[in-house]
Every structure is written in C-alpha cells, then in structure tokens.
C-alpha cells in the first residue's frame, strides 16, 4: 500500500514522497488515511500530525490548512509546517497551549 503525499507551504514543497499512512486533525477530529481512502476535502486544525514513510514515522506540527485526497494521492496546503523534533521544549509547550486556547479545551 502506498500514497503519494505532498505538503505545500508558501515557501514551497515541504514534503513530497510515498507514505503508508497519514494521521491528521480535521475540524471533525483526527482521521487516518490509507490508500483507497474515500476522496475527501477537509479543513485541518492547528495540531500535531504524523505520517509513515517506508522506514520511519514522522511527527509534525501544522498551523492548519486544507487537505485534499483521492484514492492514491493526498495533498496538504498549509501556511506553516515543522518537524516536531526541530521544536524546542518551550516552543512545543507554547504550541500545546495555543492549540488548547484555539480549540477551547
């Protein structure tokens, strides 16, 4: 099973490659996407997301955006995306607090 996955930001293509699955938070909650997933257009919330390449699970933070998928392709358009491992502890805590404030939790 494989999905063609692309993350696009104003700075260009953040990621482009083949992945096994994607987990992202939409306005309806977290969803997992595998190959042959029903076609979907969804708003993405400010949150953490992840995807699995052949050999590694990658964790990201995303500032919201738009997800468009069909049976074999998934595209995400977002203003800002960062690998979680790049964030410092204080930045990650600040992001968690921002997510809580925005979501009303």
C-alpha positions as CSV (number, residue, x, y, z in Angstrom):
1,X,0.0,0.0,0.0
2,X,1.3,3.5,-0.9
3,X,0.0,7.0,-1.0
4,X,1.6,9.9,-3.0
5,X,1.8,12.6,-0.3
6,X,2.7,16.2,-0.7
7,X,2.7,19.1,1.8
8,X,2.8,22.5,0.2
9,X,3.6,25.8,2.0
10,X,4.1,29.4,0.8
11,X,7.9,28.6,0.9
12,X,7.5,25.7,-1.5
13,X,7.1,21.9,-1.1
14,X,7.8,20.9,2.4
15,X,7.5,17.1,1.8
16,X,6.8,15.1,-1.3
17,X,7.0,11.3,-1.3
18,X,5.4,7.9,-0.9
19,X,3.9,7.2,2.5
20,X,2.0,4.2,4.1
21,X,-0.5,6.3,6.2
22,X,-1.3,9.8,7.4
23,X,-2.9,10.9,10.6
24,X,-4.1,14.5,10.8
25,X,-6.7,16.5,12.8
26,X,-9.5,18.0,10.8
27,X,-12.3,20.1,12.2
28,X,-14.2,16.9,12.8
29,X,-11.4,15.2,14.7
30,X,-8.4,13.1,13.9
31,X,-8.6,10.9,10.8
32,X,-6.3,8.3,9.4
33,X,-5.8,8.0,5.7
34,X,-4.6,4.9,3.9
35,X,-4.5,4.1,0.2
36,X,-8.0,3.7,-1.3
37,X,-9.5,6.1,1.3
38,X,-12.7,7.8,0.1
39,X,-12.0,11.1,-1.7
40,X,-12.0,13.9,0.9
41,X,-11.6,17.6,1.2
42,X,-11.2,18.8,4.8
43,X,-10.0,21.8,6.9
44,X,-7.1,21.0,9.1
45,X,-6.9,22.3,12.6
46,X,-3.8,23.7,14.3
47,X,-2.4,20.5,15.7
48,X,0.2,17.7,15.6
49,X,0.1,15.3,12.7
50,X,2.1,12.3,11.6
51,X,2.8,10.1,8.6
52,X,4.8,6.9,8.0
53,X,7.3,6.5,5.2
54,X,8.7,3.1,4.4
55,X,11.1,3.1,7.4
56,X,10.1,6.0,9.7
57,X,7.2,7.7,11.4
58,X,7.5,11.4,11.1
59,X,5.8,13.8,13.5
60,X,4.9,17.3,12.6
61,X,3.1,20.4,13.9
62,X,0.8,22.1,11.4
63,X,-0.7,25.6,11.6
64,X,-4.0,24.5,10.0
65,X,-4.7,24.3,6.3
66,X,-6.6,22.3,3.7
67,X,-6.4,18.5,2.9
68,X,-7.4,17.2,-0.5
69,X,-7.3,13.4,-1.1
70,X,-8.4,10.9,-3.6
71,X,-7.7,7.1,-3.8
72,X,-3.9,7.3,-4.2
73,X,-2.9,11.0,-3.6
74,X,-3.1,13.3,-0.6
75,X,-2.2,17.0,-0.7
76,X,-2.0,19.3,2.2
77,X,-1.7,23.1,1.8
78,X,-0.7,25.0,5.0
79,X,0.9,28.3,6.0
80,X,3.4,26.6,8.3
81,X,4.6,23.1,9.0
82,X,7.6,21.9,11.1
83,X,9.0,18.6,12.1
84,X,8.3,18.2,15.9
85,X,11.8,17.1,16.6
86,X,13.0,20.6,15.4
87,X,10.9,22.3,18.0
88,X,12.4,23.1,21.4
89,X,10.6,22.1,24.5
90,X,9.4,25.6,25.2
91,X,8.1,26.1,21.7
92,X,6.3,22.8,21.9
93,X,4.6,23.7,25.2
94,X,3.6,27.1,23.7
95,X,2.1,25.3,20.7
96,X,0.2,23.0,23.0
97,X,-1.2,26.0,24.9
98,X,-2.1,27.7,21.6
99,X,-3.9,24.5,20.5
100,X,-5.8,24.4,23.8
101,X,-6.8,28.1,23.5
102,X,-7.9,27.8,19.9
103,X,-9.9,24.6,20.5
104,X,-11.5,25.9,23.7
105,X,-10.2,22.9,25.7
